[in-house]
Amino acid sequence: MAAIPGGADHAHDHDHHQPTGIMRWVTTTNHKDIGSMYLWFSFAMFLVGGVMALVIRAELFEPGLQVVDPDRFNQMTTLHGLIMVFGAIMPAFVGFANWMIPLMIGASDMAFARMNNWSFWLLPPAAILLTSSLLVPGGAAASGWTLYPPLTVQMGIGMDMAIFAVHILGISSIMGSINIVTTLLNMRAPGMTLMKMPLFCWTWLITAYLVIAVMPVLAGAVTMILTDRHFGTSFFNAAGGGDPVLYQHIFWFFGHPEVYIIAIPAFGVVSQVIPAFSRKPLFGYASMVYATSSIAILSFIVWAHHMYTVGMPVAGQLYFMFATMLIAIPTGVKVFNWVATMWRGSLSFETPMLFSIGFLFLFTLGGFSGLVLSMTAVDIQLHDSYYVVAHFHYVMVAGALFSAYAGAYYWLPKWTGHMYDEKLGKLHFWLSIVFFNMTFFVQHFLGLAGMPRRIPDYSLQFAEFNMISSIGAFGFGLSQLVFLVVVLKCIKGGEKASAKPWDGAEGLEWTVPSPAPHHTFETPPVFK
Amino acid sequence: MTSPEQGGTVSDRRNRSTLVRLIVSAFLMFGFGYALVPFYEKLCQVLDVNNLNKQDNSLPLNTQVDRSRSVTVEFDANLHKLPWNFKPVTGSMVVHPGEVVTIEYEVSNTRQSAVTGQAIPSYTPSAAMQYFQKMECFCFKQQTLAAGEVRRMPVAFLVSSSLPKDINTITLSYTFFEVPGATAEAAGRDGSAGTGG
């Protein structure tokens, strides 16, 4: 199996010939090791992207220019977006997938263990490319994370570094997704049909298909920018017969499914946690599967609602408006199912459940502001305003991030073998939810009053809400360090966790001891 | 129960075929991104949107013209110690407030050398001045005429629709003054243009 010197000829007891130290992590093909590395990497990138967000909020604390010059400010908004989307949220859920999918379906490992190692180790070079582009002449890409031409065709070498980073991140996530699809389709324990898979596995199966379908389209779009910049093509250069609006169509053909690539695994985690702490099976399992699939399919035909202001024919605007509103139906099915799962359940409010309920409230709120934005007539007023910023932070932070925290607290005992500090966990939740709303709720008002996004300065009438938002942002940023403390404490020690520390939890992952041994399910369990 | 070795080979084969199908899908989607380029162009062409080559023959419509009123504009030309001939091509005309009108003046240099002049406009009644808007005028810059040169120069203007009701006639009068020394300077500029002066 493993082509490690000294280990190749003793395939049976390769446990004892593992390299130690750093090389253990560089050469590992174990899904649990790789899952842990994904999770640590995404948390590190979350802190990097978070510091960038704090630079933005520090600049916006008061009107006028105080902290960074406008060019750096634009670089901060761009890198914050790219790092949080591709470096923090996506790898976090790939980390969950790596750790939990084989345990949930009773497989010994991911289908392609060597490729799994590659998928992870492509991430650090991409992260280095992105962050070090701040140091090159001209600075990092400053076009916003959507990388719209003509700006992206004009910028310096930092832009090329961002393009290569997006290429590498794309290849990594495609390889990760191929691995997940193959594992889920071919390696389930005997007796586990597709409709008996835990919902987290279903959401990842759908997400992985989305990644395989749209990440190559993004790779194509940034490749077109690259050839426009250096090889004389004119895909987006109007002077050469190209069209910058074409880029927006291609980008959002990727970009809208990307929103669900981030959201759907979050739905999966919450669908595991809420039944466990309601001590009831998930309400409407089959409808959850169909609703998730419908969301994924609809995500391909609504992209132009991100670009109502480019000058679309009215018929186009109407089509994209109604198609977008259609997505509220399967999403509503999911929300009602989660609520129905809790209905008359025997609820208890440990940290994972708190984060899931926080997710449920705030994600729904973000969904409603999304519904407001789907209306063309309204969107033309709110386009590129802080209302949009508030909307997508409600679905990305309170949606995806809170769900990731719910999952982390839920499975930490399985990963470490210790119970985490419940008091600190609850503190983390309450600090997060208060400061999150302080940061982002007021941004709705700023947007409605007309404050544009991605501008380092603003008119005086926006001063109070911006100050509140900035204080909230620093509070939110610092509260995330509580999570780091909880995880480190939990790794070092704490109350011993049993194989199944949550009495309401269901699934094969709770049949293996805690911490999960390095090798599990070498002979597949029989699933009833 | 199958032994791991046997299970491994069967599942390995299935995994490999899934892998191949998924990799092919990824490459096809990469191609699809590029296929969107001609697809977009074709779609724009069929729907006749976003056509940059389409000629727009409709003149911009001026909706600000007040056709219920007419104002007579008279054109006058004077020379101040300048050996030129200077006269309007049209002596006077009737315009509607808000309407953009272009007229011409003709000037000729009777001297045997180049002369530079500057025209200064004045209005009668002087209250009309703020309502008389010139978009283009030879008076915006100095005019240098070579020996014996004849030139026609346009004036594009409109009379604002907020012109007071009691003004029915406006006289626009230009006086050309010689700009002393400017001709030599202009000639010097022209002569040394090649050396980047």
HADDOCK unambig.tbl for C-alpha pairs under 7 A between the chains (distance, minus, plus):
assign (segid A and resid 111 and name CA) (segid B and resid 15 and name CA) 6.75 0.50 0.50
assign (segid A and resid 178 and name CA) (segid B and resid 19 and name CA) 6.61 0.50 0.50
assign (segid A and resid 178 and name CA) (segid B and resid 22 and name CA) 6.31 0.50 0.50
assign (segid A and resid 182 and name CA) (segid B and resid 15 and name CA) 5.96 0.50 0.50
assign (segid A and resid 182 and name CA) (segid B and resid 18 and name CA) 6.09 0.50 0.50
assign (segid A and resid 182 and name CA) (segid B and resid 19 and name CA) 6.85 0.50 0.50
assign (segid A and resid 186 and name CA) (segid B and resid 11 and name CA) 6.81 0.50 0.50
assign (segid A and resid 186 and name CA) (segid B and resid 14 and name CA) 6.92 0.50 0.50
assign (segid A and resid 186 and name CA) (segid B and resid 15 and name CA) 6.61 0.50 0.50
assign (segid A and resid 212 and name CA) (segid B and resid 26 and name CA) 5.47 0.50 0.50
assign (segid A and resid 213 and name CA) (segid B and resid 26 and name CA) 6.35 0.50 0.50
assign (segid A and resid 213 and name CA) (segid B and resid 29 and name CA) 5.92 0.50 0.50
assign (segid A and resid 214 and name CA) (segid B and resid 29 and name CA) 6.96 0.50 0.50
assign (segid A and resid 216 and name CA) (segid B and resid 26 and name CA) 6.05 0.50 0.50
assign (segid A and resid 216 and name CA) (segid B and resid 29 and name CA) 5.66 0.50 0.50
assign (segid A and resid 216 and name CA) (segid B and resid 30 and name CA) 4.48 0.50 0.50
assign (segid A and resid 217 and name CA) (segid B and resid 29 and name CA) 6.03 0.50 0.50
assign (segid A and resid 217 and name CA) (segid B and resid 30 and name CA) 5.13 0.50 0.50
assign (segid A and resid 217 and name CA) (segid B and resid 32 and name CA) 6.97 0.50 0.50
assign (segid A and resid 217 and name CA) (segid B and resid 33 and name CA) 4.62 0.50 0.50
assign (segid A and resid 220 and name CA) (segid B and resid 30 and name CA) 5.69 0.50 0.50
assign (segid A and resid 220 and name CA) (segid B and resid 33 and name CA) 5.62 0.50 0.50
assign (segid A and resid 220 and name CA) (segid B and resid 34 and name CA) 6.52 0.50 0.50
assign (segid A and resid 221 and name CA) (segid B and resid 33 and name CA) 6.86 0.50 0.50
assign (segid A and resid 250 and name CA) (segid B and resid 33 and name CA) 6.73 0.50 0.50
assign (segid A and resid 523 and name CA) (segid B and resid 4 and name CA) 6.99 0.50 0.50
